[in-house]
Amino acid sequence: MRKLQKGDLLEVTIDKLVSGGEGLGKVFGYPVFVPGGLPGDHGAVEMVSVKKDYGRGLMVQRWDDGPTRVVPPCPLTESCGGCQWQHLDYPAQLENKRALLIETLSRLGKLPEVELENWVKAPLGMQDPWRYRNKGQFPFQTIEGQARGGFFAPRSHTLVPIQDCLIHPPAMNAALNQVEAALNQLNIPIYDEKTHSGFLRHVLIRESTTHPQILVGLVTRDWEHPALAALVEKLSLEIPNLVGLVQNRNPEPGNRILGRETRTLWGKDSLKESLGDLHFSISLPSFFQVNSQQTVVLYETINSLAELSGSETVVDAFAGAGTIGLWLAKQAKQVYCLESVNEAIADGKINRALNQIENLEFRQGVVEKLLPDLLAQTKADLVILDPPRKGCEPAVLASLIRSEVPKVIYVSCNPATLARDLALLAEHYEISAIQPIDLFPHTHHLETVVLLTRGGADQAAPNEPPTS
Ligand SMILES: C[S@@+](CC[C@H](N)C(=O)[O-])C[C@H]1O[C@@H](n2cnc3c(N)ncnc32)[C@H](O)[C@@H]1O
């Protein structure tokens, strides 16, 4: 038989979705990844890359649709890299996220699949899974002489301009369009990553879900441009509910969005958001969960699994602006929030004052150093880990194990690194509950909360998380 080549057409039926959101089918045992393919889709796939053990191809003709395929409401969904699963029915998105989580924890974490079927609950999803983002991050490029903002196409830096993204609220889309129009009117040069020239790189927009407030951030290669003052004036007059316009300077080439320095150009440097009974001030560089409604579900799940009585010492590691710690503080004796970003700690201190919470202390630095030091001085009853996508360094996990912390709640936005870290923790802890929460509808991303206890005291009766 002739060796498979790029450009060949194959008949493929998609068997399942894989992490990253692509479909996977097999042709005579050879795995073929198909972006946009859904289970049950059957058609002709043109191979775009052929490797020894697997290939990737595009379904150029679909003869049969899988049973969970729906018509995506956004016309850009096939070209835009923002959403991967708008064409997948929402209940099926949740089922697939659970299946993928189990598969990842089993394959990379070596956790037993039979047990995982019991541990992993059905993901908590949204009733109305649209317009949910409280923050947009929009790269800009020059297209046909015009400044355009949008998203990159999958696996590329080709910009897909957007007008009305359905996972961002209308006022945020309108603000983006206003920034785009103003940049064009004032002829402000857009950054070109190939030549590392031009001024404006990204526009970040935060919109509060509880206050009529919008914060706009301009990420620029340098601080100054002759038309910057005119841009600031124009946007401050034109964007409804704008509370602040800030500038972040990123002079470095590369994919990192934010640089180290931020300054306020007009108004305030932060906006207000409320979750449950708590009030938060959020500045541009601070981490804040992007889906406010589901963040309440996430934090209530953590609260319910924590089962605090008021006498406990709690550590919120990778704390951002201290939101989880603040959520738990009224039920605990003392909370320590560990975080590396200065602006997040500054926001956290404002949030602590806003909510009149006195039993919460921030420590600035890296968790790898702060956590072992803290656990050497203080007996913690509960440690919450909410690391970035890369997960925890071994030193962090080792310090928990060494200090025999009785209860750990691991909050993860990346099943692969969660699996790696659980493989280590499961040697010393019982996994008592795994609750996925859908913070990112229409994308393949998933948030997961895992309760780990020493000695398995809680294993027989995992808590049912609340639904609101
Ligand atoms: C996924 S966010 C969690 C934020 C917070 N728990 C929340 O729910 O809003 C991870 C946070 O960890 C911080 N971070 C990343 N690496 C860190 C490290 N090595 N030490 C301390 N903080 C770190 C980031 O700045 C970010 O605020």
The ligand as a MOL file (V3000), in Angstrom:
LIG
                    3D

  0  0  0     0  0            999 V3000
M  V30 BEGIN CTAB
M  V30 COUNTS 27 29 0 0 0
M  V30 BEGIN ATOM
M  V30 1 C -5.5030 30.5070 38.5650 0
M  V30 2 S -5.0820 32.0130 39.3490 0 CHG=1
M  V30 3 C -6.0030 31.8470 40.8370 0
M  V30 4 C -6.4430 33.1240 41.4870 0
M  V30 5 C -7.4610 33.0680 42.6070 0
M  V30 6 N -7.3720 31.8690 43.4100 0
M  V30 7 C -8.8670 33.2900 42.0970 0
M  V30 8 O -9.7230 32.4010 42.2250 0
M  V30 9 O -9.1470 34.3750 41.5770 0 CHG=-1
M  V30 10 C -3.4340 31.7180 39.8040 0
M  V30 11 C -2.7660 32.8440 40.5630 0
M  V30 12 O -1.4850 32.3870 40.9640 0
M  V30 13 C -0.5370 33.4360 40.8150 0
M  V30 14 N 0.7710 32.7600 40.6860 0
M  V30 15 C 1.2640 32.1170 39.6150 0
M  V30 16 N 2.4190 31.5000 39.9240 0
M  V30 17 C 2.6670 31.7750 41.2440 0
M  V30 18 C 3.6910 31.3890 42.1550 0
M  V30 19 N 4.6930 30.6100 41.7690 0
M  V30 20 N 3.6000 31.8270 43.4160 0
M  V30 21 C 2.5640 32.6310 43.8170 0
M  V30 22 N 1.5480 32.9930 42.9970 0
M  V30 23 C 1.5960 32.5730 41.7250 0
M  V30 24 C -1.0100 34.2170 39.6190 0
M  V30 25 O -0.5400 35.5440 39.6750 0
M  V30 26 C -2.5360 34.1160 39.7840 0
M  V30 27 O -3.0050 35.2150 40.5310 0
M  V30 END ATOM
M  V30 BEGIN BOND
M  V30 1 1 1 2
M  V30 2 1 2 3
M  V30 3 1 2 10
M  V30 4 1 3 4
M  V30 5 1 4 5
M  V30 6 1 5 6
M  V30 7 1 5 7
M  V30 8 2 7 8
M  V30 9 1 7 9
M  V30 10 1 10 11
M  V30 11 1 11 12
M  V30 12 1 11 26
M  V30 13 1 12 13
M  V30 14 1 13 14
M  V30 15 1 13 24
M  V30 16 1 14 15
M  V30 17 1 14 23
M  V30 18 2 15 16
M  V30 19 1 16 17
M  V30 20 1 17 18
M  V30 21 2 17 23
M  V30 22 1 18 19
M  V30 23 2 18 20
M  V30 24 1 20 21
M  V30 25 2 21 22
M  V30 26 1 22 23
M  V30 27 1 24 25
M  V30 28 1 24 26
M  V30 29 1 26 27
M  V30 END BOND
M  V30 END CTAB
M  END
